[in-house]
Amino acid sequence: MSIEHWWPKLKPSTRKWLIENNGDAVSPEVVEEITQVGGVITSDAWWVGRSGPSGFYFSDEAVDWIEAVANGEVLERP
């Protein structure tokens, strides 16, 4: 499921945190919530960036998408 489908299903507090911390590592708790609402983290999903010892990161395109959401722009998948 793509970000525009699972994003509205996140808790408002989670969406707010993702906007305020856009580009930062995503906590395991937030990753868990994303997967619970249907965001399957696979390497071929356009919004998935990298994962490593410091955590999960969204792709550059997803960071731009989240920034656009924060600015109230109408979005379509890149």
mmCIF file of the N, C-alpha and C atoms, coordinates in Angstrom:
data_MODEL
# 
_entry.id   MODEL 
# 
loop_
_atom_site.group_PDB 
_atom_site.id 
_atom_site.type_symbol 
_atom_site.label_atom_id 
_atom_site.label_alt_id 
_atom_site.label_comp_id 
_atom_site.label_asym_id 
_atom_site.label_entity_id 
_atom_site.label_seq_id 
_atom_site.pdbx_PDB_ins_code 
_atom_site.Cartn_x 
_atom_site.Cartn_y 
_atom_site.Cartn_z 
_atom_site.occupancy 
_atom_site.B_iso_or_equiv 
_atom_site.pdbx_formal_charge 
_atom_site.auth_seq_id 
_atom_site.auth_comp_id 
_atom_site.auth_asym_id 
_atom_site.auth_atom_id 
_atom_site.pdbx_PDB_model_num 
ATOM 1   N N  . MET A 1 1  ? 0.847  -1.168 0.000  1.00 0.00 ? 1  MET A N  1 
ATOM 2   C CA . MET A 1 1  ? 0.000  0.000  0.000  1.00 0.00 ? 1  MET A CA 1 
ATOM 3   C C  . MET A 1 1  ? 0.902  1.244  0.000  1.00 0.00 ? 1  MET A C  1 
ATOM 4   N N  . SER A 1 2  ? 0.537  2.204  -0.790 1.00 0.00 ? 2  SER A N  1 
ATOM 5   C CA . SER A 1 2  ? 1.347  3.400  -0.937 1.00 0.00 ? 2  SER A CA 1 
ATOM 6   C C  . SER A 1 2  ? 1.047  4.419  0.174  1.00 0.00 ? 2  SER A C  1 
ATOM 7   N N  . ILE A 1 3  ? 1.965  5.324  0.379  1.00 0.00 ? 3  ILE A N  1 
ATOM 8   C CA . ILE A 1 3  ? 1.892  6.282  1.482  1.00 0.00 ? 3  ILE A CA 1 
ATOM 9   C C  . ILE A 1 3  ? 0.585  7.074  1.486  1.00 0.00 ? 3  ILE A C  1 
ATOM 10  N N  . GLU A 1 4  ? 0.101  7.457  0.322  1.00 0.00 ? 4  GLU A N  1 
ATOM 11  C CA . GLU A 1 4  ? -1.123 8.262  0.297  1.00 0.00 ? 4  GLU A CA 1 
ATOM 12  C C  . GLU A 1 4  ? -2.336 7.475  0.773  1.00 0.00 ? 4  GLU A C  1 
ATOM 13  N N  . HIS A 1 5  ? -2.236 6.147  0.809  1.00 0.00 ? 5  HIS A N  1 
ATOM 14  C CA . HIS A 1 5  ? -3.330 5.312  1.291  1.00 0.00 ? 5  HIS A CA 1 
ATOM 15  C C  . HIS A 1 5  ? -3.256 5.066  2.798  1.00 0.00 ? 5  HIS A C  1 
ATOM 16  N N  . TRP A 1 6  ? -2.044 4.851  3.319  1.00 0.00 ? 6  TRP A N  1 
ATOM 17  C CA . TRP A 1 6  ? -1.957 4.563  4.761  1.00 0.00 ? 6  TRP A CA 1 
ATOM 18  C C  . TRP A 1 6  ? -1.774 5.817  5.602  1.00 0.00 ? 6  TRP A C  1 
ATOM 19  N N  . TRP A 1 7  ? -1.283 6.892  5.033  1.00 0.00 ? 7  TRP A N  1 
ATOM 20  C CA . TRP A 1 7  ? -1.045 8.126  5.786  1.00 0.00 ? 7  TRP A CA 1 
ATOM 21  C C  . TRP A 1 7  ? -2.291 8.586  6.568  1.00 0.00 ? 7  TRP A C  1 
ATOM 22  N N  . PRO A 1 8  ? -3.479 8.674  5.935  1.00 0.00 ? 8  PRO A N  1 
ATOM 23  C CA . PRO A 1 8  ? -4.657 9.145  6.671  1.00 0.00 ? 8  PRO A CA 1 
ATOM 24  C C  . PRO A 1 8  ? -5.101 8.210  7.796  1.00 0.00 ? 8  PRO A C  1 
ATOM 25  N N  . LYS A 1 9  ? -4.631 6.969  7.785  1.00 0.00 ? 9  LYS A N  1 
ATOM 26  C CA . LYS A 1 9  ? -5.016 6.003  8.804  1.00 0.00 ? 9  LYS A CA 1 
ATOM 27  C C  . LYS A 1 9  ? -4.143 6.093  10.060 1.00 0.00 ? 9  LYS A C  1 
ATOM 28  N N  . LEU A 1 10 ? -3.040 6.832  9.984  1.00 0.00 ? 10 LEU A N  1 
ATOM 29  C CA . LEU A 1 10 ? -2.177 7.021  11.156 1.00 0.00 ? 10 LEU A CA 1 
ATOM 30  C C  . LEU A 1 10 ? -2.861 7.919  12.174 1.00 0.00 ? 10 LEU A C  1 
ATOM 31  N N  . LYS A 1 11 ? -2.483 7.769  13.421 1.00 0.00 ? 11 LYS A N  1 
ATOM 32  C CA . LYS A 1 11 ? -2.989 8.664  14.453 1.00 0.00 ? 11 LYS A CA 1 
ATOM 33  C C  . LYS A 1 11 ? -2.542 10.087 14.126 1.00 0.00 ? 11 LYS A C  1 
ATOM 34  N N  . PRO A 1 12 ? -3.376 11.078 14.405 1.00 0.00 ? 12 PRO A N  1 
ATOM 35  C CA . PRO A 1 12 ? -2.970 12.468 14.153 1.00 0.00 ? 12 PRO A CA 1 
ATOM 36  C C  . PRO A 1 12 ? -1.634 12.827 14.818 1.00 0.00 ? 12 PRO A C  1 
ATOM 37  N N  . SER A 1 13 ? -1.397 12.302 16.004 1.00 0.00 ? 13 SER A N  1 
ATOM 38  C CA . SER A 1 13 ? -0.139 12.596 16.692 1.00 0.00 ? 13 SER A CA 1 
ATOM 39  C C  . SER A 1 13 ? 1.056  12.001 15.943 1.00 0.00 ? 13 SER A C  1 
ATOM 40  N N  . THR A 1 14 ? 0.855  10.859 15.310 1.00 0.00 ? 14 THR A N  1 
ATOM 41  C CA . THR A 1 14 ? 1.925  10.235 14.530 1.00 0.00 ? 14 THR A CA 1 
ATOM 42  C C  . THR A 1 14 ? 2.204  11.047 13.278 1.00 0.00 ? 14 THR A C  1 
ATOM 43  N N  . ARG A 1 15 ? 1.144  11.465 12.578 1.00 0.00 ? 15 ARG A N  1 
ATOM 44  C CA . ARG A 1 15 ? 1.344  12.302 11.392 1.00 0.00 ? 15 ARG A CA 1 
ATOM 45  C C  . ARG A 1 15 ? 2.060  13.596 11.765 1.00 0.00 ? 15 ARG A C  1 
ATOM 46  N N  . LYS A 1 16 ? 1.673  14.188 12.871 1.00 0.00 ? 16 LYS A N  1 
ATOM 47  C CA . LYS A 1 16 ? 2.316  15.422 13.330 1.00 0.00 ? 16 LYS A CA 1 
ATOM 48  C C  . LYS A 1 16 ? 3.800  15.172 13.600 1.00 0.00 ? 16 LYS A C  1 
ATOM 49  N N  . TRP A 1 17 ? 4.124  14.078 14.270 1.00 0.00 ? 17 TRP A N  1 
ATOM 50  C CA . TRP A 1 17 ? 5.522  13.765 14.573 1.00 0.00 ? 17 TRP A CA 1 
ATOM 51  C C  . TRP A 1 17 ? 6.310  13.570 13.280 1.00 0.00 ? 17 TRP A C  1 
ATOM 52  N N  . LEU A 1 18 ? 5.725  12.842 12.315 1.00 0.00 ? 18 LEU A N  1 
ATOM 53  C CA . LEU A 1 18 ? 6.424  12.607 11.052 1.00 0.00 ? 18 LEU A CA 1 
ATOM 54  C C  . LEU A 1 18 ? 6.678  13.913 10.307 1.00 0.00 ? 18 LEU A C  1 
ATOM 55  N N  . ILE A 1 19 ? 5.735  14.831 10.360 1.00 0.00 ? 19 ILE A N  1 
ATOM 56  C CA . ILE A 1 19 ? 5.924  16.134 9.712  1.00 0.00 ? 19 ILE A CA 1 
ATOM 57  C C  . ILE A 1 19 ? 7.011  16.930 10.430 1.00 0.00 ? 19 ILE A C  1 
ATOM 58  N N  . GLU A 1 20 ? 6.950  16.963 11.748 1.00 0.00 ? 20 GLU A N  1 
ATOM 59  C CA . GLU A 1 20 ? 7.911  17.755 12.526 1.00 0.00 ? 20 GLU A CA 1 
ATOM 60  C C  . GLU A 1 20 ? 9.320  17.160 12.484 1.00 0.00 ? 20 GLU A C  1 
ATOM 61  N N  . ASN A 1 21 ? 9.430  15.868 12.242 1.00 0.00 ? 21 ASN A N  1 
ATOM 62  C CA . ASN A 1 21 ? 10.731 15.180 12.223 1.00 0.00 ? 21 ASN A CA 1 
ATOM 63  C C  . ASN A 1 21 ? 11.045 14.614 10.846 1.00 0.00 ? 21 ASN A C  1 
ATOM 64  N N  . ASN A 1 22 ? 10.491 15.249 9.819  1.00 0.00 ? 22 ASN A N  1 
ATOM 65  C CA . ASN A 1 22 ? 10.637 14.761 8.448  1.00 0.00 ? 22 ASN A CA 1 
ATOM 66  C C  . ASN A 1 22 ? 12.117 14.640 8.070  1.00 0.00 ? 22 ASN A C  1 
ATOM 67  N N  . GLY A 1 23 ? 12.482 13.474 7.585  1.00 0.00 ? 23 GLY A N  1 
ATOM 68  C CA . GLY A 1 23 ? 13.859 13.203 7.185  1.00 0.00 ? 23 GLY A CA 1 
ATOM 69  C C  . GLY A 1 23 ? 14.686 12.516 8.257  1.00 0.00 ? 23 GLY A C  1 
ATOM 70  N N  . ASP A 1 24 ? 14.183 12.508 9.493  1.00 0.00 ? 24 ASP A N  1 
ATOM 71  C CA . ASP A 1 24 ? 14.884 11.856 10.593 1.00 0.00 ? 24 ASP A CA 1 
ATOM 72  C C  . ASP A 1 24 ? 14.568 10.357 10.597 1.00 0.00 ? 24 ASP A C  1 
ATOM 73  N N  . ALA A 1 25 ? 15.329 9.621  11.384 1.00 0.00 ? 25 ALA A N  1 
ATOM 74  C CA . ALA A 1 25 ? 15.039 8.194  11.572 1.00 0.00 ? 25 ALA A CA 1 
ATOM 75  C C  . ALA A 1 25 ? 13.658 8.044  12.195 1.00 0.00 ? 25 ALA A C  1 
ATOM 76  N N  . VAL A 1 26 ? 12.933 7.055  11.739 1.00 0.00 ? 26 VAL A N  1 
ATOM 77  C CA . VAL A 1 26 ? 11.585 6.782  12.232 1.00 0.00 ? 26 VAL A CA 1 
ATOM 78  C C  . VAL A 1 26 ? 11.698 5.733  13.334 1.00 0.00 ? 26 VAL A C  1 
ATOM 79  N N  . SER A 1 27 ? 11.066 6.011  14.457 1.00 0.00 ? 27 SER A N  1 
ATOM 80  C CA . SER A 1 27 ? 11.157 5.101  15.598 1.00 0.00 ? 27 SER A CA 1 
ATOM 81  C C  . SER A 1 27 ? 10.483 3.760  15.284 1.00 0.00 ? 27 SER A C  1 
ATOM 82  N N  . PRO A 1 28 ? 10.922 2.708  15.963 1.00 0.00 ? 28 PRO A N  1 
ATOM 83  C CA . PRO A 1 28 ? 10.277 1.399  15.758 1.00 0.00 ? 28 PRO A CA 1 
ATOM 84  C C  . PRO A 1 28 ? 8.777  1.431  16.044 1.00 0.00 ? 28 PRO A C  1 
ATOM 85  N N  . GLU A 1 29 ? 8.347  2.250  16.992 1.00 0.00 ? 29 GLU A N  1 
ATOM 86  C CA . GLU A 1 29 ? 6.917  2.347  17.312 1.00 0.00 ? 29 GLU A CA 1 
ATOM 87  C C  . GLU A 1 29 ? 6.128  2.924  16.143 1.00 0.00 ? 29 GLU A C  1 
ATOM 88  N N  . VAL A 1 30 ? 6.685  3.929  15.493 1.00 0.00 ? 30 VAL A N  1 
ATOM 89  C CA . VAL A 1 30 ? 6.004  4.531  14.344 1.00 0.00 ? 30 VAL A CA 1 
ATOM 90  C C  . VAL A 1 30 ? 6.023  3.567  13.165 1.00 0.00 ? 30 VAL A C  1 
ATOM 91  N N  . VAL A 1 31 ? 7.138  2.883  12.951 1.00 0.00 ? 31 VAL A N  1 
ATOM 92  C CA . VAL A 1 31 ? 7.196  1.868  11.896 1.00 0.00 ? 31 VAL A CA 1 
ATOM 93  C C  . VAL A 1 31 ? 6.131  0.810  12.138 1.00 0.00 ? 31 VAL A C  1 
ATOM 94  N N  . GLU A 1 32 ? 5.970  0.402  13.380 1.00 0.00 ? 32 GLU A N  1 
ATOM 95  C CA . GLU A 1 32 ? 4.947  -0.598 13.714 1.00 0.00 ? 32 GLU A CA 1 
ATOM 96  C C  . GLU A 1 32 ? 3.551  -0.075 13.396 1.00 0.00 ? 32 GLU A C  1 
ATOM 97  N N  . GLU A 1 33 ? 3.282  1.180  13.737 1.00 0.00 ? 33 GLU A N  1 
ATOM 98  C CA . GLU A 1 33 ? 1.965  1.740  13.431 1.00 0.00 ? 33 GLU A CA 1 
ATOM 99  C C  . GLU A 1 33 ? 1.735  1.793  11.921 1.00 0.00 ? 33 GLU A C  1 
ATOM 100 N N  . ILE A 1 34 ? 2.745  2.182  11.167 1.00 0.00 ? 34 ILE A N  1 
ATOM 101 C CA . ILE A 1 34 ? 2.627  2.234  9.707  1.00 0.00 ? 34 ILE A CA 1 
ATOM 102 C C  . ILE A 1 34 ? 2.262  0.859  9.163  1.00 0.00 ? 34 ILE A C  1 
ATOM 103 N N  . THR A 1 35 ? 2.944  -0.179 9.636  1.00 0.00 ? 35 THR A N  1 
ATOM 104 C CA . THR A 1 35 ? 2.646  -1.525 9.143  1.00 0.00 ? 35 THR A CA 1 
ATOM 105 C C  . THR A 1 35 ? 1.267  -1.995 9.591  1.00 0.00 ? 35 THR A C  1 
ATOM 106 N N  . GLN A 1 36 ? 0.827  -1.569 10.764 1.00 0.00 ? 36 GLN A N  1 
ATOM 107 C CA . GLN A 1 36 ? -0.498 -1.962 11.250 1.00 0.00 ? 36 GLN A CA 1 
ATOM 108 C C  . GLN A 1 36 ? -1.622 -1.351 10.412 1.00 0.00 ? 36 GLN A C  1 
ATOM 109 N N  . VAL A 1 37 ? -1.384 -0.163 9.830  1.00 0.00 ? 37 VAL A N  1 
ATOM 110 C CA . VAL A 1 37 ? -2.428 0.464  9.020  1.00 0.00 ? 37 VAL A CA 1 
ATOM 111 C C  . VAL A 1 37 ? -2.298 0.128  7.541  1.00 0.00 ? 37 VAL A C  1 
ATOM 112 N N  . GLY A 1 38 ? -1.340 -0.738 7.203  1.00 0.00 ? 38 GLY A N  1 
ATOM 113 C CA . GLY A 1 38 ? -1.253 -1.234 5.838  1.00 0.00 ? 38 GLY A CA 1 
ATOM 114 C C  . GLY A 1 38 ? -0.025 -0.841 5.058  1.00 0.00 ? 38 GLY A C  1 
ATOM 115 N N  . GLY A 1 39 ? 0.892  -0.124 5.661  1.00 0.00 ? 39 GLY A N  1 
ATOM 116 C CA . GLY A 1 39 ? 2.116  0.260  4.968  1.00 0.00 ? 39 GLY A CA 1 
ATOM 117 C C  . GLY A 1 39 ? 3.135  -0.858 5.022  1.00 0.00 ? 39 GLY A C  1 
ATOM 118 N N  . VAL A 1 40 ? 3.170  -1.656 3.980  1.00 0.00 ? 40 VAL A N  1 
ATOM 119 C CA . VAL A 1 40 ? 4.100  -2.774 3.923  1.00 0.00 ? 40 VAL A CA 1 
ATOM 120 C C  . VAL A 1 40 ? 5.462  -2.240 3.497  1.00 0.00 ? 40 VAL A C  1 
ATOM 121 N N  . ILE A 1 41 ? 6.442  -2.437 4.347  1.00 0.00 ? 41 ILE A N  1 
ATOM 122 C CA . ILE A 1 41 ? 7.781  -1.920 4.084  1.00 0.00 ? 41 ILE A CA 1 
ATOM 123 C C  . ILE A 1 41 ? 8.559  -2.948 3.280  1.00 0.00 ? 41 ILE A C  1 
ATOM 124 N N  . THR A 1 42 ? 8.573  -2.709 1.966  1.00 0.00 ? 42 THR A N  1 
ATOM 125 C CA . THR A 1 42 ? 9.317  -3.565 1.052  1.00 0.00 ? 42 THR A CA 1 
ATOM 126 C C  . THR A 1 42 ? 10.274 -2.704 0.249  1.00 0.00 ? 42 THR A C  1 
ATOM 127 N N  . SER A 1 43 ? 11.308 -3.308 -0.262 1.00 0.00 ? 43 SER A N  1 
ATOM 128 C CA . SER A 1 43 ? 12.327 -2.546 -0.981 1.00 0.00 ? 43 SER A CA 1 
ATOM 129 C C  . SER A 1 43 ? 11.813 -1.931 -2.271 1.00 0.00 ? 43 SER A C  1 
ATOM 130 N N  . ASP A 1 44 ? 10.699 -2.435 -2.803 1.00 0.00 ? 44 ASP A N  1 
ATOM 131 C CA . ASP A 1 44 ? 10.193 -1.874 -4.055 1.00 0.00 ? 44 ASP A CA 1 
ATOM 132 C C  . ASP A 1 44 ? 9.129  -0.796 -3.841 1.00 0.00 ? 44 ASP A C  1 
ATOM 133 N N  . ALA A 1 45 ? 8.768  -0.506 -2.606 1.00 0.00 ? 45 ALA A N  1 
ATOM 134 C CA . ALA A 1 45 ? 7.820  0.581  -2.332 1.00 0.00 ? 45 ALA A CA 1 
ATOM 135 C C  . ALA A 1 45 ? 8.553  1.920  -2.494 1.00 0.00 ? 45 ALA A C  1 
ATOM 136 N N  . TRP A 1 46 ? 7.981  2.833  -3.278 1.00 0.00 ? 46 TRP A N  1 
ATOM 137 C CA . TRP A 1 46 ? 8.662  4.092  -3.601 1.00 0.00 ? 46 TRP A CA 1 
ATOM 138 C C  . TRP A 1 46 ? 8.969  4.937  -2.369 1.00 0.00 ? 46 TRP A C  1 
ATOM 139 N N  . TRP A 1 47 ? 8.211  4.763  -1.311 1.00 0.00 ? 47 TRP A N  1 
ATOM 140 C CA . TRP A 1 47 ? 8.381  5.607  -0.124 1.00 0.00 ? 47 TRP A CA 1 
ATOM 141 C C  . TRP A 1 47 ? 9.385  5.035  0.873  1.00 0.00 ? 47 TRP A C  1 
ATOM 142 N N  . VAL A 1 48 ? 9.868  3.848  0.622  1.00 0.00 ? 48 VAL A N  1 
ATOM 143 C CA . VAL A 1 48 ? 10.822 3.204  1.527  1.00 0.00 ? 48 VAL A CA 1 
ATOM 144 C C  . VAL A 1 48 ? 12.239 3.635  1.160  1.00 0.00 ? 48 VAL A C  1 
ATOM 145 N N  . GLY A 1 49 ? 12.955 4.119  2.166  1.00 0.00 ? 49 GLY A N  1 
ATOM 146 C CA . GLY A 1 49 ? 14.346 4.508  1.969  1.00 0.00 ? 49 GLY A CA 1 
ATOM 147 C C  . GLY A 1 49 ? 15.265 3.408  2.445  1.00 0.00 ? 49 GLY A C  1 
ATOM 148 N N  . ARG A 1 50 ? 16.027 3.715  3.458  1.00 0.00 ? 50 ARG A N  1 
ATOM 149 C CA . ARG A 1 50 ? 16.991 2.723  3.951  1.00 0.00 ? 50 ARG A CA 1 
ATOM 150 C C  . ARG A 1 50 ? 16.704 2.397  5.412  1.00 0.00 ? 50 ARG A C  1 
ATOM 151 N N  . SER A 1 51 ? 17.188 1.257  5.819  1.00 0.00 ? 51 SER A N  1 
ATOM 152 C CA . SER A 1 51 ? 17.135 0.840  7.215  1.00 0.00 ? 51 SER A CA 1 
ATOM 153 C C  . SER A 1 51 ? 18.539 0.461  7.637  1.00 0.00 ? 51 SER A C  1 
ATOM 154 N N  . GLY A 1 52 ? 18.854 0.748  8.858  1.00 0.00 ? 52 GLY A N  1 
ATOM 155 C CA . GLY A 1 52 ? 20.171 0.404  9.361  1.00 0.00 ? 52 GLY A CA 1 
ATOM 156 C C  . GLY A 1 52 ? 20.192 0.496  10.867 1.00 0.00 ? 52 GLY A C  1 
ATOM 157 N N  . PRO A 1 53 ? 21.377 0.515  11.435 1.00 0.00 ? 53 PRO A N  1 
ATOM 158 C CA . PRO A 1 53 ? 21.507 0.558  12.893 1.00 0.00 ? 53 PRO A CA 1 
ATOM 159 C C  . PRO A 1 53 ? 20.827 1.775  13.529 1.00 0.00 ? 53 PRO A C  1 
ATOM 160 N N  . SER A 1 54 ? 20.775 2.878  12.787 1.00 0.00 ? 54 SER A N  1 
ATOM 161 C CA . SER A 1 54 ? 20.160 4.087  13.358 1.00 0.00 ? 54 SER A CA 1 
ATOM 162 C C  . SER A 1 54 ? 18.655 4.140  13.133 1.00 0.00 ? 54 SER A C  1 
ATOM 163 N N  . GLY A 1 55 ? 18.088 3.179  12.381 1.00 0.00 ? 55 GLY A N  1 
ATOM 164 C CA . GLY A 1 55 ? 16.646 3.120  12.206 1.00 0.00 ? 55 GLY A CA 1 
ATOM 165 C C  . GLY A 1 55 ? 16.208 3.099  10.758 1.00 0.00 ? 55 GLY A C  1 
ATOM 166 N N  . PHE A 1 56 ? 14.921 3.307  10.571 1.00 0.00 ? 56 PHE A N  1 
ATOM 167 C CA . PHE A 1 56 ? 14.285 3.322  9.254  1.00 0.00 ? 56 PHE A CA 1 
ATOM 168 C C  . PHE A 1 56 ? 14.185 4.758  8.768  1.00 0.00 ? 56 PHE A C  1 
ATOM 169 N N  . TYR A 1 57 ? 14.422 4.946  7.472  1.00 0.00 ? 57 TYR A N  1 
ATOM 170 C CA . TYR A 1 57 ? 14.295 6.263  6.857  1.00 0.00 ? 57 TYR A CA 1 
ATOM 171 C C  . TYR A 1 57 ? 13.402 6.159  5.630  1.00 0.00 ? 57 TYR A C  1 
ATOM 172 N N  . PHE A 1 58 ? 12.614 7.209  5.403  1.00 0.00 ? 58 PHE A N  1 
ATOM 173 C CA . PHE A 1 58 ? 11.828 7.299  4.181  1.00 0.00 ? 58 PHE A CA 1 
ATOM 174 C C  . PHE A 1 58 ? 12.737 7.672  3.021  1.00 0.00 ? 58 PHE A C  1 
ATOM 175 N N  . SER A 1 59 ? 12.292 7.367  1.806  1.00 0.00 ? 59 SER A N  1 
ATOM 176 C CA . SER A 1 59 ? 13.030 7.768  0.613  1.00 0.00 ? 59 SER A CA 1 
ATOM 177 C C  . SER A 1 59 ? 12.980 9.295  0.481  1.00 0.00 ? 59 SER A C  1 
ATOM 178 N N  . ASP A 1 60 ? 13.857 9.839  -0.349 1.00 0.00 ? 60 ASP A N  1 
ATOM 179 C CA . ASP A 1 60 ? 13.845 11.286 -0.599 1.00 0.00 ? 60 ASP A CA 1 
ATOM 180 C C  . ASP A 1 60 ? 12.492 11.724 -1.153 1.00 0.00 ? 60 ASP A C  1 
ATOM 181 N N  . GLU A 1 61 ? 11.901 10.912 -2.012 1.00 0.00 ? 61 GLU A N  1 
ATOM 182 C CA . GLU A 1 61 ? 10.597 11.236 -2.578 1.00 0.00 ? 61 GLU A CA 1 
ATOM 183 C C  . GLU A 1 61 ? 9.521  11.290 -1.497 1.00 0.00 ? 61 GLU A C  1 
ATOM 184 N N  . ALA A 1 62 ? 9.593  10.376 -0.538 1.00 0.00 ? 62 ALA A N  1 
ATOM 185 C CA . ALA A 1 62 ? 8.620  10.369 0.554  1.00 0.00 ? 62 ALA A CA 1 
ATOM 186 C C  . ALA A 1 62 ? 8.822  11.577 1.464  1.00 0.00 ? 62 ALA A C  1 
ATOM 187 N N  . VAL A 1 63 ? 10.064 11.955 1.712  1.00 0.00 ? 63 VAL A N  1 
ATOM 188 C CA . VAL A 1 63 ? 10.341 13.147 2.515  1.00 0.00 ? 63 VAL A CA 1 
ATOM 189 C C  . VAL A 1 63 ? 9.731  14.368 1.824  1.00 0.00 ? 63 VAL A C  1 
ATOM 190 N N  . ASP A 1 64 ? 9.890  14.457 0.503  1.00 0.00 ? 64 ASP A N  1 
ATOM 191 C CA . ASP A 1 64 ? 9.281  15.558 -0.251 1.00 0.00 ? 64 ASP A CA 1 
ATOM 192 C C  . ASP A 1 64 ? 7.762  15.497 -0.165 1.00 0.00 ? 64 ASP A C  1 
ATOM 193 N N  . TRP A 1 65 ? 7.191  14.293 -0.231 1.00 0.00 ? 65 TRP A N  1 
ATOM 194 C CA . TRP A 1 65 ? 5.746  14.112 -0.150 1.00 0.00 ? 65 TRP A CA 1 
ATOM 195 C C  . TRP A 1 65 ? 5.227  14.592 1.199  1.00 0.00 ? 65 TRP A C  1 
ATOM 196 N N  . ILE A 1 66 ? 5.903  14.206 2.272  1.00 0.00 ? 66 ILE A N  1 
ATOM 197 C CA . ILE A 1 66 ? 5.494  14.615 3.621  1.00 0.00 ? 66 ILE A CA 1 
ATOM 198 C C  . ILE A 1 66 ? 5.600  16.136 3.756  1.00 0.00 ? 66 ILE A C  1 
ATOM 199 N N  . GLU A 1 67 ? 6.640  16.722 3.206  1.00 0.00 ? 67 GLU A N  1 
ATOM 200 C CA . GLU A 1 67 ? 6.784  18.177 3.247  1.00 0.00 ? 67 GLU A CA 1 
ATOM 201 C C  . GLU A 1 67 ? 5.629  18.854 2.512  1.00 0.00 ? 67 GLU A C  1 
ATOM 202 N N  . ALA A 1 68 ? 5.245  18.305 1.374  1.00 0.00 ? 68 ALA A N  1 
ATOM 203 C CA . ALA A 1 68 ? 4.124  18.858 0.625  1.00 0.00 ? 68 ALA A CA 1 
ATOM 204 C C  . ALA A 1 68 ? 2.828  18.755 1.432  1.00 0.00 ? 68 ALA A C  1 
ATOM 205 N N  . VAL A 1 69 ? 2.620  17.631 2.111  1.00 0.00 ? 69 VAL A N  1 
ATOM 206 C CA . VAL A 1 69 ? 1.449  17.478 2.976  1.00 0.00 ? 69 VAL A CA 1 
ATOM 207 C C  . VAL A 1 69 ? 1.452  18.549 4.052  1.00 0.00 ? 69 VAL A C  1 
ATOM 208 N N  . ALA A 1 70 ? 2.610  18.767 4.652  1.00 0.00 ? 70 ALA A N  1 
ATOM 209 C CA . ALA A 1 70 ? 2.733  19.773 5.711  1.00 0.00 ? 70 ALA A CA 1 
ATOM 210 C C  . ALA A 1 70 ? 2.397  21.163 5.188  1.00 0.00 ? 70 ALA A C  1 
ATOM 211 N N  . ASN A 1 71 ? 2.665  21.406 3.902  1.00 0.00 ? 71 ASN A N  1 
ATOM 212 C CA . ASN A 1 71 ? 2.381  22.710 3.287  1.00 0.00 ? 71 ASN A CA 1 
ATOM 213 C C  . ASN A 1 71 ? 0.976  22.800 2.711  1.00 0.00 ? 71 ASN A C  1 
ATOM 214 N N  . GLY A 1 72 ? 0.179  21.737 2.895  1.00 0.00 ? 72 GLY A N  1 
ATOM 215 C CA . GLY A 1 72 ? -1.202 21.743 2.435  1.00 0.00 ? 72 GLY A CA 1 
ATOM 216 C C  . GLY A 1 72 ? -1.365 21.586 0.936  1.00 0.00 ? 72 GLY A C  1 
ATOM 217 N N  . GLU A 1 73 ? -0.371 21.037 0.273  1.00 0.00 ? 73 GLU A N  1 
ATOM 218 C CA . GLU A 1 73 ? -0.433 20.852 -1.177 1.00 0.00 ? 73 GLU A CA 1 
ATOM 219 C C  . GLU A 1 73 ? -1.177 19.561 -1.524 1.00 0.00 ? 73 GLU A C  1 
ATOM 220 N N  . VAL A 1 74 ? -1.837 19.571 -2.661 1.00 0.00 ? 74 VAL A N  1 
ATOM 221 C CA . VAL A 1 74 ? -2.508 18.378 -3.173 1.00 0.00 ? 74 VAL A CA 1 
ATOM 222 C C  . VAL A 1 74 ? -1.426 17.477 -3.747 1.00 0.00 ? 74 VAL A C  1 
ATOM 223 N N  . LEU A 1 75 ? -1.482 16.213 -3.370 1.00 0.00 ? 75 LEU A N  1 
ATOM 224 C CA . LEU A 1 75 ? -0.394 15.316 -3.744 1.00 0.00 ? 75 LEU A CA 1 
ATOM 225 C C  . LEU A 1 75 ? -0.843 14.127 -4.538 1.00 0.00 ? 75 LEU A C  1 
ATOM 226 N N  . GLU A 1 76 ? 0.028  13.735 -5.432 1.00 0.00 ? 76 GLU A N  1 
ATOM 227 C CA . GLU A 1 76 ? -0.130 12.471 -6.130 1.00 0.00 ? 76 GLU A CA 1 
ATOM 228 C C  . GLU A 1 76 ? 1.188  11.742 -6.006 1.00 0.00 ? 76 GLU A C  1 
ATOM 229 N N  . ARG A 1 77 ? 1.132  10.478 -6.216 1.00 0.00 ? 77 ARG A N  1 
ATOM 230 C CA . ARG A 1 77 ? 2.352  9.674  -6.111 1.00 0.00 ? 77 ARG A CA 1 
ATOM 231 C C  . ARG A 1 77 ? 3.394  10.178 -7.102 1.00 0.00 ? 77 ARG A C  1 
ATOM 232 N N  . PRO A 1 78 ? 4.646  10.316 -6.652 1.00 0.00 ? 78 PRO A N  1 
ATOM 233 C CA . PRO A 1 78 ? 5.707  10.767 -7.562 1.00 0.00 ? 78 PRO A CA 1 
ATOM 234 C C  . PRO A 1 78 ? 5.955  9.774  -8.684 1.00 0.00 ? 78 PRO A C  1 
# 
